[in-house]
Amino acid sequence: AMTDHLLVLEGLAATYNHAIRVLSHVSLTMRRGEIVALLGANGAGKSTTLKAISNLLNAERGQLTRGHILFDGRDTTALPPAELVRLGLVPVLEGRRCFRTLTVEENLVAGGIGGGLSRREVAAGLERVYTLFPHLGERRRSASGLTSGGEQQMTAIGRALMARPRLLVLDEPSMGLAPLVVETIFSTLKGLNGEEGLSILVAEQNSTVALRYAHRAVVLDGGSTVLERDAADLRGRAEITALYLGSP
Ligand code: ATP
């Protein structure tokens, strides 16, 4: 039934500057409680798809030209980003976009305010984020711009968690980070998924890591969905990695 699906993308097409078509036919379905990896080579359209879901294409002179986005059974195709956050669809796009001159904690608080939380809820949210990422607790008074890449990514994820997402949308969380940090981030996300049922859609160039943590994978090629499978079916399948994903 429709209501089993948390997110449905139906035949999305998108362009930039009314000219360059980057998405032709992107479709996918996600059930509640799933981790779905959105895979594809450089330029396949992963980031554009995530921006379309979060309604952030306009900011880059991009637009959806076809298709529908259903979140939680409701057509959210035209809803403004802040409204989507309020409904529980929270993006962490372009890796780690922190306010560099604000402290780690100020960045986290900003996420809670965006999510419309009270002071008490913000305080509870901060405790939760510091429990998940103990490292951030130690850095709470540091300017984000002076923290490591891993800490900035954790801050960006923590800020999204402050808004109490039901669907967390992540763009290449592994980008530029050491393998150990990548594992920390993915295992924390997996923990949230297991314990709280948080649904996660994660675009990754690093298919090896993403397939290890995801339940299902959707592969984009040239702006269209070409494969939608259980992640377990794709693990260790070098021929598929080579065909669609470029070098692993
Ligand atoms: P990457 O890993 O490089 O981000 P991706 O799969 O996320 O790859 P997109 O970033 O969605 O792919 O890019 C898809 C295509 O759209 C690429 O050809 C890219 O050059 C183009 N593109 C992305 N952003 C813009 C923009 N703001 N204006 C014009 N073209 C863009």
Boltz pocket constraint, residues with backbone or C-beta under 6 A from the ligand:
constraints:
  - pocket:
      binder: B
      contacts: [[A, 16], [A, 17], [A, 20], [A, 22], [A, 40], [A, 41], [A, 42], [A, 43], [A, 44], [A, 45], [A, 46], [A, 47], [A, 48], [A, 49], [A, 60], [A, 62], [A, 205]]
      max_distance: 6.0
